[in-house]
Amino acid sequence: MKNTRSFFFISLAILGVLIAHQYGESWDEAQFYQYAGHALESYSSWFTQGQIIVTGNTYDNYGPAFVIFTSTFAGWIHMLVPNVLVSDLRHIIYFLTFVTGAWAFHNVAIRWMSPLAAFAATLLFLTQPLFWGHAFISPKDIPFMSLFLLSLALGLNMTDSIKLISFDSLTSSNKRTLVILAAAWFATVFGLFIFTDAVHTLISSLVQAAKSGETNIITYTASDLGKVEPEVYIQRYFVFFLHARAFFFLAFSIIAIYIYYRFIPSIAHSIIPVLFPAIVLGLSTSIRILGPLAGLLVIYYALAKYDRQAAPILIIYATIAIVTMYITWPYLWPDPIGHFLESVKVMSQYPWKGQVFFNGSYYASNHLPYSYLPALLFFQSTETVWPLFLIGLFALRKNNFVFVMTLSWFVLPLLALIFTHVPLYDNTRQIFFILPPVFLAAGMGMDFMFSRISRPIFQKILVGLLILPGMIAGVRLHPYEYVYYNSFVSNPTGRFELDYWATSYREAANWLNENAPANKVVLVIGPAQIVENYARRDLKILSETDSGNKDPDYIVIVARQNWEKDLYQNADIVHEISHDGLIFSVIKEIQR
């Protein structure tokens, strides 16, 4: 069975690699990789100039860990296979991350249900067209869900296998020494990093005071302060502080680890299993601010299993995760607490100014009807998901941890999102990470059904029937699976969002490549960079901000908010990008 599962996940990864080129780039992918570039530059500018590169427009409030990794790794691969578009290589990495998340889901599921039910729940999870379609095009929603699942799976595995740290063999004096050492490390190290902004302010005030004639320490160390601008010395002293702090952190950490090792030689065997799960948790938080929820679930599981004996290991786990988050999120460096709280505020009240299209009407993103999330979760899941979830709820009563996990990971966040009017848009993609418990409960529902079916062949036939709706819809909509609505919505056109990522612009560019005469001008409504990425080099691609420079020959318009009907009404539609009767975008030509 284990070999079969491994073969399945490897085959799934190979399938994704083979079909990734069929998916178009999504609306704001390019901006995220601009942000990744700025974050990478910050690693140099911080230690040479004491500054980070800020992207703005709330991008900095997302941790850049995943887009940095994807940008770097895709760039390396592109050097080996220059004929493959970098955007396609990125999409492969997105999908492989999704497969990793599915593996983690299975790893969690098999703890509380039979192997067949765990595998069936994983198949149900994987064959959701909404997840599958986003898995190739989303640099944030699916990767965060996947890293969240991986953090949970690795954390639970860590808890089951860790060797608890025991202080019983130590004398009272030795215990006191280690407590003081730990307290000193946390106070000095965290203090030096948390108060970075205060240190910069202090340096600035001292330099400005010395510049104005006051006598202080700067007066004795900056001999030519009167000849240069004070900003030069402010930067110089702040950079010196950053270097000294980095050296102090490394030195004090090494000394502390050595002392602990001398007192408790077995501590290495306790810490090593914690490293990777903690790092993954830190990376998860450096994608979205809600990553720590996975860590809280792990902590709850560990405390329920070991009580207070787990505290030392959990402190190490949390510390490594926090350090990882800090290192991989440059926006935190100048003001860790302030910028972290700012990110929490931005993510909970995202300032999205557009209109949200739902059930035939437009709403402000922070004044959505209470039915918004329940309706979309029902209509965009395959028909078998929610009946299985309801059956599985009965099984949850017998498992305290899974009950708490479902309540804290899915039910309570969903209710909070509904009743607090948190700004939402683009359907449910921003809350994908709270949905895995639905499929865990569905797996328990399947396990209950299997217990009533004695013959294995009939159990497997049932699994096939339960995942069949998702598979049929996925094939039918490919490569636009993410616009899926189930059979309870006879026709989503005019009622719900369709290609809100504008991935159909790849197909629009392909049509222009084959049909547009040389050197024609193409105006793109929305993300012009997508068409430019795929279009012939002789075609002049204009964004809406460039449209005043030259009259277009063609206009590419995504079918959103009636743009395809309202804009350029005098131009002729020469091509529609559609699938399964749904129009995603149109190409209009201006006759001259």
C-alpha positions as CSV (number, residue, x, y, z in Angstrom):
1,M,0.0,0.0,0.0
2,K,2.9,2.4,0.9
3,N,4.6,1.7,-2.5
4,T,1.2,2.3,-4.3
5,R,0.8,5.7,-2.6
6,S,4.3,6.7,-3.4
7,F,3.8,5.7,-7.1
8,F,0.5,7.7,-7.1
9,F,2.1,10.9,-5.8
10,I,5.1,10.6,-8.2
11,S,2.7,10.0,-11.1
12,L,0.7,13.0,-10.1
13,A,3.8,15.2,-10.1
14,I,4.8,13.9,-13.5
15,L,1.3,14.7,-14.9
16,G,1.5,18.2,-13.5
17,V,4.9,18.8,-15.2
18,L,3.5,17.6,-18.5
19,I,0.4,19.8,-18.6
20,A,1.6,22.9,-16.8
21,H,2.3,24.7,-20.1
22,Q,-1.5,24.6,-20.8
23,Y,-2.3,27.1,-18.0
24,G,-2.0,30.8,-18.4
25,E,-0.3,33.3,-16.1
26,S,-2.6,34.8,-13.6
27,W,-3.5,38.4,-13.0
28,D,-0.9,39.6,-10.4
29,E,1.8,36.9,-10.7
30,A,4.2,39.4,-12.3
31,Q,3.8,41.8,-9.4
32,F,4.5,39.1,-6.9
33,Y,7.8,38.3,-8.6
34,Q,8.7,42.0,-8.6
35,Y,8.1,41.8,-4.9
36,A,10.3,38.7,-4.7
37,G,13.1,40.7,-6.5
38,H,12.8,43.5,-4.0
39,A,12.9,41.1,-1.1
40,L,16.1,39.5,-2.5
41,E,17.7,42.9,-3.0
42,S,16.9,43.7,0.7
43,Y,19.3,41.0,1.9
44,S,22.1,43.0,0.4
45,S,20.8,46.6,1.0
46,W,20.0,45.9,4.7
47,F,23.6,45.0,5.6
48,T,25.2,47.6,3.4
49,Q,22.7,50.6,3.6
50,G,20.5,49.7,6.6
51,Q,17.5,49.8,4.3
52,I,15.0,47.3,2.7
53,I,13.3,47.7,-0.7
54,V,9.6,48.3,-0.1
55,T,7.2,47.2,-2.9
56,G,4.1,48.9,-1.6
57,N,0.5,48.2,-2.4
58,T,0.3,45.7,0.6
59,Y,2.6,43.2,-1.1
60,D,5.1,43.6,1.7
61,N,2.5,42.4,4.2
62,Y,2.7,38.9,2.6
63,G,5.8,37.1,3.5
64,P,8.0,36.5,0.4
65,A,9.4,33.1,1.3
66,F,7.6,31.1,-1.4
67,V,7.9,33.6,-4.2
68,I,11.6,34.0,-3.5
69,F,12.1,30.3,-3.6
70,T,10.0,29.9,-6.8
71,S,11.7,32.9,-8.5
72,T,15.2,31.6,-7.7
73,F,14.6,27.9,-8.5
74,A,12.6,28.7,-11.7
75,G,15.5,30.9,-12.8
76,W,18.0,28.2,-12.3
77,I,16.0,25.7,-14.2
78,H,15.4,28.2,-17.0
79,M,19.2,28.4,-17.5
80,L,19.1,24.7,-18.2
81,V,16.0,24.7,-20.4
82,P,15.9,28.2,-21.9
83,N,13.1,27.3,-24.4
84,V,10.6,26.8,-21.5
85,L,8.9,30.0,-20.3
86,V,9.9,31.0,-16.8
87,S,6.1,31.4,-16.0
88,D,5.6,27.7,-16.9
89,L,8.4,26.7,-14.7
90,R,6.9,28.6,-11.8
91,H,3.5,26.9,-12.5
92,I,5.3,23.5,-12.2
93,I,6.7,24.6,-8.8
94,Y,3.2,25.7,-7.7
95,F,1.7,22.3,-8.6
96,L,4.5,20.3,-7.0
97,T,3.8,22.3,-3.8
98,F,0.2,21.3,-4.1
99,V,1.2,17.7,-4.5
100,T,3.3,18.0,-1.4
101,G,0.3,19.5,0.4
102,A,-1.8,16.5,-0.7
103,W,0.8,14.2,0.7
104,A,0.7,16.1,4.0
105,F,-3.1,15.9,4.0
106,H,-2.9,12.1,3.5
107,N,-0.3,11.9,6.3
108,V,-2.7,13.7,8.7
109,A,-5.7,11.7,7.5
110,I,-4.3,8.3,8.0
111,R,-3.9,8.9,11.7
112,W,-7.6,8.8,12.3
113,M,-9.1,6.6,9.6
114,S,-8.4,3.4,7.6
115,P,-5.8,3.5,4.8
116,L,-8.5,3.2,2.2
117,A,-10.6,6.1,3.7
118,A,-7.5,8.2,4.0
119,F,-6.5,7.6,0.4
120,A,-10.1,8.2,-0.7
121,A,-10.2,11.5,1.2
122,T,-7.0,12.6,-0.4
123,L,-8.4,11.7,-3.9
124,L,-11.6,13.8,-3.1
125,F,-9.3,16.6,-2.0
126,L,-7.2,16.4,-5.1
127,T,-10.1,16.1,-7.6
128,Q,-11.7,19.3,-6.5
129,P,-11.6,21.4,-9.7
130,L,-11.3,24.6,-7.7
131,F,-8.1,23.4,-6.0
132,W,-6.7,21.7,-9.1
133,G,-7.1,24.7,-11.3
134,H,-5.6,27.1,-8.8
135,A,-2.7,24.7,-8.1
136,F,-1.1,25.7,-11.4
137,I,-1.7,29.5,-11.3
138,S,-1.8,30.7,-7.7
139,P,1.5,31.9,-6.1
140,K,-0.1,32.4,-2.7
141,D,-3.5,30.7,-1.9
142,I,-2.6,27.1,-2.8
143,P,1.0,27.3,-1.7
144,F,-0.1,28.6,1.7
145,M,-2.7,25.9,2.1
146,S,-0.1,23.3,1.2
147,L,2.6,24.7,3.5
148,F,0.0,24.9,6.3
149,L,-0.8,21.2,5.8
150,L,2.9,20.3,5.7
151,S,3.5,22.3,8.9
152,L,0.7,20.4,10.6
153,A,1.8,17.0,9.3
154,L,5.4,17.5,10.2
155,G,4.5,19.0,13.6
156,L,2.3,16.0,14.5
157,N,5.0,13.5,13.4
158,M,7.5,15.5,15.4
159,T,5.3,15.3,18.5
160,D,4.9,11.5,18.2
161,S,8.7,10.9,17.8
162,I,10.4,13.5,20.0
163,K,12.5,12.6,23.0
164,L,11.4,15.0,25.7
165,I,14.0,17.1,27.4
166,S,14.5,16.0,31.1
167,F,16.0,18.2,33.7
168,D,15.6,15.6,36.5
169,S,19.3,14.6,36.6
170,L,20.5,18.2,37.1
171,T,21.2,19.9,40.5
172,S,19.2,22.9,41.5
173,S,22.2,25.1,40.8
174,N,22.5,23.7,37.3
175,K,18.8,24.2,36.6
176,R,19.0,27.8,37.8
177,T,22.0,28.4,35.6
178,L,20.2,27.1,32.5
179,V,17.1,29.1,33.3
180,I,19.1,32.3,33.7
181,L,21.0,31.5,30.4
182,A,17.8,31.0,28.5
183,A,16.2,34.1,30.0
184,A,19.3,36.2,29.1
185,W,19.3,34.9,25.5
186,F,15.6,35.7,25.0
187,A,15.8,39.1,26.6
188,T,19.0,40.3,24.8
189,V,18.5,38.6,21.4
190,F,14.8,39.3,21.0
191,G,15.3,42.8,22.6
192,L,18.0,43.8,20.1
193,F,15.8,42.7,17.2
194,I,12.5,43.9,18.4
195,F,13.8,47.4,19.2
196,T,15.5,47.9,15.8
197,D,13.5,50.9,15.0
198,A,14.2,52.4,18.5
199,V,17.9,51.9,17.9
200,H,17.7,53.6,14.6
201,T,15.8,56.5,16.2
202,L,18.4,56.8,18.9
203,I,21.3,56.8,16.4
204,S,19.5,59.5,14.4
205,S,18.9,61.7,17.4
206,L,22.5,61.4,18.6
207,V,24.0,62.2,15.2
208,Q,21.6,65.1,14.7
209,A,22.5,66.5,18.2
210,A,26.2,66.2,17.5
211,K,25.7,67.9,14.2
212,S,24.0,70.8,15.9
213,G,26.9,71.2,18.3
214,E,26.0,69.1,21.3
215,T,28.7,66.9,22.9
216,N,27.9,63.1,23.0
217,I,29.6,59.9,21.9
218,I,29.2,60.7,18.2
219,T,31.2,63.9,18.7
220,Y,34.3,61.7,19.6
221,T,33.9,59.1,16.8
222,A,32.7,61.2,13.8
223,S,35.6,63.5,13.2
224,D,34.4,64.9,9.9
225,L,30.7,65.2,10.9
226,G,30.8,68.9,10.1
227,K,31.8,68.2,6.5
228,V,29.1,65.6,5.5
229,E,25.4,65.2,5.8
230,P,24.2,63.6,9.0
231,E,22.4,60.8,7.0
232,V,25.9,59.5,6.1
233,Y,26.8,58.8,9.7
234,I,23.3,57.7,10.6
235,Q,23.6,55.0,8.0
236,R,27.1,54.1,8.9
237,Y,26.4,53.6,12.6
238,F,23.2,51.8,12.0
239,V,24.9,49.3,9.6
240,F,27.6,48.8,12.2
241,F,24.9,48.0,14.7
242,L,23.4,45.5,12.3
243,H,26.7,43.7,11.8
244,A,27.5,43.7,15.6
245,R,24.0,42.4,16.4
246,A,24.3,39.6,13.9
247,F,27.7,38.6,15.4
248,F,26.3,38.8,18.9
249,F,23.3,36.7,17.9
250,L,25.4,33.9,16.4
251,A,28.0,34.0,19.1
252,F,25.5,34.0,22.0
253,S,23.4,31.3,20.3
254,I,26.4,29.0,19.8
255,I,27.6,29.5,23.4
256,A,24.1,28.8,24.8
257,I,23.7,25.7,22.7
258,Y,27.2,24.4,23.8
259,I,26.4,25.1,27.5
260,Y,23.1,23.3,27.3
261,Y,24.8,20.4,25.5
262,R,27.4,20.1,28.3
263,F,24.7,20.0,31.0
264,I,22.2,17.8,29.0
265,P,24.1,15.8,26.3
266,S,20.9,14.1,25.1
267,I,19.4,17.5,24.1
268,A,20.8,17.2,20.6
269,H,18.6,14.1,20.0
270,S,15.6,16.2,21.2
271,I,16.3,19.3,19.1
272,I,17.2,17.7,15.7
273,P,13.7,16.3,15.0
274,V,12.3,19.7,15.8
275,L,14.4,21.7,13.3
276,F,12.6,20.9,10.0
277,P,9.0,21.1,11.2
278,A,9.8,24.4,12.9
279,I,11.5,25.8,9.8
280,V,8.5,24.8,7.7
281,L,6.1,26.5,10.2
282,G,8.2,29.6,9.9
283,L,8.1,29.5,6.1
284,S,4.3,29.0,6.3
285,T,4.0,32.2,8.3
286,S,6.3,33.9,5.9
287,I,3.7,33.3,3.2
288,R,0.6,34.3,5.1
289,I,0.2,35.8,8.6
290,L,-2.2,33.0,9.7
291,G,0.5,30.3,9.5
292,P,0.9,30.1,13.3
293,L,-2.5,28.5,13.5
294,A,-0.9,25.2,12.3
295,G,1.7,25.6,15.1
296,L,-1.1,26.2,17.7
297,L,-2.7,22.9,16.6
298,V,0.6,21.1,17.0
299,I,1.1,22.7,20.5
300,Y,-2.4,21.6,21.5
301,Y,-1.7,18.1,20.4
302,A,1.7,18.0,22.2
303,L,0.3,19.3,25.4
304,A,-2.6,16.9,25.3
305,K,-0.1,14.1,24.9
306,Y,2.7,15.1,27.2
307,D,1.3,17.8,29.4
308,R,3.8,20.3,30.7
309,Q,6.7,18.0,29.9
310,A,6.4,19.1,26.3
311,A,7.0,22.8,27.2
312,P,10.8,22.9,26.6
313,I,10.5,21.3,23.2
314,L,7.6,23.5,22.2
315,I,9.5,26.7,23.2
316,I,12.4,25.5,21.0
317,Y,9.9,24.7,18.2
318,A,8.3,28.2,18.4
319,T,11.6,30.0,18.7
320,I,13.0,28.4,15.5
321,A,9.8,29.1,13.7
322,I,9.9,32.8,14.7
323,V,13.6,33.1,13.7
324,T,12.8,31.5,10.3
325,M,9.9,33.8,9.7
326,Y,12.0,36.8,10.6
327,I,15.0,35.8,8.4
328,T,12.7,35.1,5.4
329,W,10.5,38.2,5.6
330,P,12.7,41.4,5.1
331,Y,9.7,43.8,5.6
332,L,9.8,42.8,9.3
333,W,13.5,43.8,9.8
334,P,13.2,47.6,10.5
335,D,10.3,47.2,12.9
336,P,9.4,43.5,13.7
337,I,6.5,44.1,16.0
338,G,5.1,47.1,14.3
339,H,5.2,45.6,10.8
340,F,3.9,42.3,12.0
341,L,0.9,43.9,13.6
342,E,0.4,46.0,10.5
343,S,0.4,42.9,8.4
344,V,-2.2,41.3,10.7
345,K,-4.4,44.4,10.3
346,V,-4.0,44.5,6.5
347,M,-4.8,40.8,6.1
348,S,-7.9,41.1,8.3
349,Q,-9.1,44.3,6.7
350,Y,-7.6,44.1,3.2
351,P,-8.2,47.4,1.4
352,W,-9.7,46.0,-1.8
353,K,-11.6,48.8,-3.6
354,G,-13.2,46.7,-6.4
355,Q,-16.8,45.4,-6.6
356,V,-17.5,41.7,-5.9
357,F,-19.9,40.0,-8.3
358,F,-22.1,37.4,-6.5
359,N,-25.4,35.9,-7.6
360,G,-26.0,38.5,-10.3
361,S,-25.3,41.5,-8.1
362,Y,-22.3,43.7,-7.2
363,Y,-21.3,44.3,-3.6
364,A,-18.5,46.1,-1.7
365,S,-15.9,43.6,-0.5
366,N,-16.6,44.4,3.1
367,H,-20.4,44.4,2.8
368,L,-21.1,40.9,1.3
369,P,-24.3,39.1,2.1
370,Y,-24.1,36.4,4.8
371,S,-24.8,33.8,2.1
372,Y,-21.7,34.7,0.2
373,L,-19.3,32.1,1.7
374,P,-21.8,29.3,2.4
375,A,-23.2,29.5,-1.1
376,L,-19.9,29.5,-2.8
377,L,-18.5,26.8,-0.7
378,F,-21.5,24.7,-1.6
379,F,-21.6,25.5,-5.3
380,Q,-17.8,25.2,-5.9
381,S,-17.4,21.9,-4.2
382,T,-18.3,18.7,-5.9
383,E,-21.7,17.3,-5.1
384,T,-20.4,14.5,-2.8
385,V,-18.3,16.7,-0.4
386,W,-20.9,18.1,1.9
387,P,-23.0,15.0,2.4
388,L,-19.8,13.1,3.3
389,F,-18.8,16.0,5.6
390,L,-22.2,15.7,7.4
391,I,-21.8,11.9,7.8
392,G,-18.2,12.5,9.1
393,L,-19.4,14.9,11.8
394,F,-20.8,12.0,13.7
395,A,-17.4,10.3,13.8
396,L,-15.8,13.5,15.1
397,R,-17.6,13.1,18.4
398,K,-15.4,10.1,19.1
399,N,-12.1,11.9,18.5
400,N,-11.4,14.9,20.7
401,F,-8.4,16.2,18.8
402,V,-10.0,16.0,15.3
403,F,-13.1,17.7,16.8
404,V,-11.0,20.5,18.2
405,M,-9.1,20.8,15.0
406,T,-12.2,21.0,12.9
407,L,-13.7,23.5,15.2
408,S,-10.7,25.8,15.5
409,W,-9.4,25.4,11.9
410,F,-12.7,25.4,10.0
411,V,-15.9,26.2,11.9
412,L,-14.9,29.1,14.0
413,P,-12.8,30.9,11.3
414,L,-15.7,30.4,8.8
415,L,-18.2,31.9,11.2
416,A,-15.8,34.8,12.0
417,L,-15.4,35.5,8.3
418,I,-19.1,35.5,7.7
419,F,-20.2,37.6,10.6
420,T,-17.4,40.2,10.9
421,H,-17.6,41.1,7.2
422,V,-13.9,40.6,6.6
423,P,-13.2,41.9,3.0
424,L,-13.3,39.1,0.5
425,Y,-13.2,38.9,-3.3
426,D,-12.4,36.4,-6.1
427,N,-14.8,33.9,-4.5
428,T,-13.3,31.7,-1.8
429,R,-9.6,31.5,-2.9
430,Q,-8.4,33.4,0.2
431,I,-9.8,30.9,2.6
432,F,-8.6,27.7,1.0
433,F,-6.4,27.0,4.0
434,I,-9.4,26.5,6.3
435,L,-11.0,23.9,4.0
436,P,-8.8,20.7,4.6
437,P,-10.8,19.8,7.8
438,V,-13.9,19.5,5.5
439,F,-12.1,16.7,3.6
440,L,-10.8,15.1,6.8
441,A,-14.3,14.9,8.1
442,A,-15.5,13.6,4.7
443,G,-12.8,10.9,4.9
444,M,-14.3,9.9,8.3
445,G,-17.7,9.8,6.6
446,M,-16.3,7.5,4.0
447,D,-14.7,5.3,6.7
448,F,-18.1,5.0,8.3
449,M,-19.6,3.9,5.0
450,F,-16.8,1.4,4.4
451,S,-17.5,-0.2,7.7
452,R,-21.0,-1.0,6.4
453,I,-19.6,-2.5,3.2
454,S,-17.9,-5.9,3.7
455,R,-16.4,-6.5,0.2
456,P,-13.3,-4.5,-0.7
457,I,-14.3,-4.3,-4.4
458,F,-17.5,-2.5,-3.6
459,Q,-15.6,-0.1,-1.3
460,K,-13.3,0.8,-4.2
461,I,-16.2,1.2,-6.6
462,L,-17.8,3.6,-4.1
463,V,-14.6,5.6,-3.9
464,G,-14.6,5.9,-7.7
465,L,-18.2,7.1,-7.7
466,L,-17.5,9.7,-5.0
467,I,-14.6,11.3,-6.9
468,L,-16.2,10.9,-10.3
469,P,-18.0,14.3,-10.4
470,G,-14.7,16.2,-9.8
471,M,-12.8,14.1,-12.4
472,I,-15.4,14.7,-15.1
473,A,-15.7,18.4,-14.4
474,G,-11.9,18.7,-14.4
475,V,-11.5,17.1,-17.8
476,R,-14.5,19.1,-19.2
477,L,-13.1,22.5,-18.0
478,H,-9.4,22.0,-18.5
479,P,-7.4,24.2,-18.3
480,Y,-9.9,26.5,-16.6
481,E,-10.9,24.1,-13.8
482,Y,-10.9,26.9,-11.2
483,V,-14.1,28.4,-12.6
484,Y,-16.0,25.3,-11.6
485,Y,-19.5,25.4,-10.3
486,N,-21.4,22.1,-9.6
487,S,-24.6,20.9,-11.1
488,F,-26.7,22.9,-8.6
489,V,-25.7,25.9,-10.7
490,S,-27.1,25.3,-14.2
491,N,-25.2,28.2,-15.8
492,P,-22.9,30.5,-13.8
493,T,-22.7,33.1,-16.5
494,G,-24.3,36.3,-15.3
495,R,-24.5,35.0,-11.7
496,F,-21.0,34.3,-10.5
497,E,-17.3,35.2,-11.3
498,L,-15.6,33.2,-14.0
499,D,-12.0,33.9,-15.2
500,Y,-11.2,36.4,-12.5
501,W,-7.5,35.6,-12.9
502,A,-7.6,36.3,-16.7
503,T,-5.6,33.1,-17.4
504,S,-7.5,32.9,-20.7
505,Y,-5.3,35.7,-21.9
506,R,-2.7,33.0,-22.8
507,E,-5.2,31.5,-25.3
508,A,-6.0,35.1,-26.5
509,A,-2.3,35.7,-27.2
510,N,-2.0,32.4,-29.0
511,W,-4.9,33.4,-31.3
512,L,-3.3,36.7,-32.0
513,N,0.0,35.0,-32.8
514,E,-1.7,32.9,-35.4
515,N,-4.1,35.5,-36.9
516,A,-2.9,39.1,-36.4
517,P,-0.8,40.6,-39.2
518,A,2.7,41.8,-38.4
519,N,3.3,44.8,-36.2
520,K,-0.3,45.3,-35.1
521,V,-1.1,47.2,-31.9
522,V,-3.0,45.2,-29.2
523,L,-4.7,47.0,-26.3
524,V,-5.2,44.7,-23.2
525,I,-7.9,45.5,-20.6
526,G,-6.5,44.4,-17.3
527,P,-3.2,42.5,-17.0
528,A,-1.4,43.4,-20.2
529,Q,1.7,41.6,-19.0
530,I,0.0,38.2,-19.5
531,V,-0.6,38.8,-23.2
532,E,2.9,40.3,-23.6
533,N,4.4,37.2,-22.0
534,Y,3.0,34.9,-24.7
535,A,2.6,37.3,-27.8
536,R,4.8,37.5,-30.8
537,R,7.6,40.0,-30.5
538,D,6.4,42.1,-33.4
539,L,3.0,42.8,-31.8
540,K,2.9,46.0,-29.8
541,I,1.1,45.3,-26.5
542,L,-0.5,48.2,-24.7
543,S,-1.9,48.4,-21.2
544,E,-4.8,50.7,-20.4
545,T,-2.3,53.3,-19.1
546,D,-0.5,53.3,-22.5
547,S,-3.7,53.4,-24.6
548,G,-3.4,57.1,-25.3
549,N,-0.1,56.7,-27.1
550,K,-1.3,54.7,-30.1
551,D,-4.6,53.6,-31.6
552,P,-5.1,49.8,-31.2
553,D,-5.9,47.3,-33.9
554,Y,-7.1,44.7,-31.5
555,I,-8.5,44.8,-28.0
556,V,-8.3,41.9,-25.5
557,I,-11.0,42.0,-22.9
558,V,-11.6,39.6,-20.0
559,A,-15.3,38.7,-19.5
560,R,-15.7,40.4,-16.1
561,Q,-18.1,43.0,-14.9
562,N,-19.6,43.1,-18.4
563,W,-16.4,44.7,-19.8
564,E,-16.6,42.5,-22.9
565,K,-20.0,44.0,-23.7
566,D,-19.5,47.6,-22.5
567,L,-16.1,48.4,-23.7
568,Y,-15.3,49.2,-27.4
569,Q,-18.9,48.5,-28.5
570,N,-18.2,49.7,-32.1
571,A,-15.4,47.1,-32.5
572,D,-16.2,43.6,-33.9
573,I,-15.7,40.5,-31.8
574,V,-13.4,38.4,-33.9
575,H,-12.7,35.6,-31.3
576,E,-14.1,34.4,-28.1
577,I,-12.0,32.3,-25.6
578,S,-14.6,30.0,-24.2
579,H,-14.9,26.5,-22.7
580,D,-17.9,24.3,-22.0
581,G,-20.2,27.2,-23.0
582,L,-18.6,29.7,-20.7
583,I,-17.0,32.9,-22.2
584,F,-13.8,33.9,-20.5
585,S,-12.5,36.7,-22.7
586,V,-13.0,38.2,-26.1
587,I,-10.8,39.7,-28.8
588,K,-12.2,42.7,-30.7
589,E,-10.9,44.2,-33.9
590,I,-11.2,47.9,-34.9
591,Q,-12.0,48.1,-38.6
592,R,-10.2,50.9,-40.4
